[in-house]
Amino acid sequence: MKKVFIIPILVIVIVAVAFKWWSMPIHFLSKVESNDIMRIDVFNGNTGKHFVIEDYENINKITSSIQEIPMKKSKISVAYMGTLFELKFINTEGKQVDKLIVNHYDTIRKDPFIYKGPSNNICLDLLIFIESTIEEDK
């Protein structure tokens, strides 16, 4: 008789924990200081251009805007392809700290999930502006 009650309770607990985990906000780059980022390697999936952001002020703006936004899982990104901006954050030791894909003003893809933010705060306009002012790396 006791097993009859344990199984439904266990299922309810698992579902509740899974829902809580799914809906918890995430802050990307939360363990990174902007001072620790030496450069951001950027790939524009629309134009095919690669460029590097090494200006401290722009690195700080991009890093801060991504860190400040609480993102929530929106859906699984397994079947989704395409990239607007792929950002690789490189630290002062030359190691990649993180890799994110910015697909919209409020959307970041970091496999295996797509994350949505509460508003249009991701630095997409700044990335577009920087790309227009920097020559393509060869």
N, C-alpha and C positions, 0 to 999 in steps of 0.2 A: 504494500500500500504506500509505503514511503517513497518508492521509486516513481510512482505515478505523479507525485508532486514535484520531485526534484527535476525531472526532465523539462516540464514547461517553465519552471522558474529559471533554470539554466539557459533556456532558449531566450527568455525575456531579458535576462542579464546580458547575454551576448549581443542581442539586437540593440539594447540601450547603449552598451559600450561602443559598438560599431557606429551608431548614429552620432554619439558624442565625438568620437574620433573624426568622423567625416565632416562635422560642422565646426570643428575647432579652427579658429583663425591661425594663419601661419604668417610669420614675418620673414621674408627672404633676406639673406645676408645679415641676419641678426647677430651673428658672432664675429662680424668683421667690422673693423674701423676703416673709414675712408682713407686714413693715413697709411694703412697697410696695403692699399691697392696701388700698384705702380702703373697699370694700364688696363684698358678694357679693349679686347679684340672684338670687333663687330663685323658681322656678316649680314648684308641686306639680302633677303631671299627674293625680293621683287626685282632688284637690279643686278644681283650677283656680285656686287662690290664688297670688297673687304677693306676695312680701314681700322686704324688704331687710335684710341683716345688716350692721350698721355697728359693732357692739361689737368692739373690738380683741381681747378675750379669745376670743370665739367665732370670729372670723376666724382667729386663730392656731391654735385647736384644729382647725378644719376643714381649713385649709391644711396643717398639720403632719400630720394623719392621712392626707391624700391623698398628700403628698410621701413619707412613710415607707414606703408599701406598694409593693413591687415587683409590677407587674401584667404579665400575659402575655396575648398575643392568644389569644382563645378561638374566635371565629368572625367571619365577615363580618356586618356589621349592616345591609346594604342592604335586606333585606326586613322588618326588625324595626321595629315602631312602638311607641309608648307611652313614657311617661316617668314615673318616680317623682319624682325631683327633678332639675331642670335648674339648674345652677349657672353663673353668669357672674361671673368674677372681674374686678373693675374696679380699676385702679391709681389712684395719687394724681393722675395727670393726666387721669383720667376716661376712659381708654381700656380696652377689654376686653382683658385679658391672655390669658384662656383660657375655654373653655366646655366643661363636662363634664356628662354625664347619669349620675346615680347611680341604678341600677335595683335594687340589692340590697346587702346588707351586704358582699358581696365582688365586686360587679360594677359596672364603669363602662363606659358607652358613649361613645365619641368616634369619630364616623364617620370612616372606613368600617369600624371594627372594634368588637367587644365584648371587653373585657378582664376577666380574672378575677384576683383576688388570692388569696394563700395562705390567708387566714383571714377571719373576720368583723370586720375592723378599720376599715372605712369608717364615717364619722361619721353614719350614718343615724339613730341614736337622738337625737343632738344636733340634727339638722335637724328631726326630728319635734317635739322639745321646744321648740325656738325657734319653730317655726310655731305651736304651741299658745299661746305667750306673746305673740306679736306680732300686732297688729291688721293686717288686710289693707290693703295700699296701695290707694288709690282713684285 
